[in-house]
């Protein structure tokens, strides 16, 4: 995933969030194949949510005449995903990392863009909490979702 940097304005902040959404969609392809039953269904829903946000951002940035970062053919994962436990760990990390990009976008956006950024941050935080609970990670919640350590 792309490194977090302070954006120069709303378009750059949203482009950063778009890059995070691209990476999340890629990661869920890896995550889903290592899960079964309800967890696999949850991974499919998460991937669908990230695809929807990705598509909306591509359209929004394009319509505004802003630069739309290209999706990559692949993304480096932070660790090997070899079983359900590592897939769940990656799901938590993906949601936390994507939330961080949306959090960075908040102070650079206003109006409907800010509302969308806050909704995306909240969505990622809720999913991360659900993945922590599924993985048996405690605590299941964090004080400030999207905040980098």
Secondary structure, 3 states (H helix, E strand, C coil): CCCCCCCCCHHHHHHHHHHHHHHHHHHHHHHHCCCCHHHHHHHHHHHHHHHHHHHHHHHHHHHCCCCCCCCCCCCCCCCCCCCHHHHHHHHHHHHHHHHHHHHHHHCCCCHHHHHHHHHHHHHHHHHHHHHHHHHCCCCCCCCCCCCCC
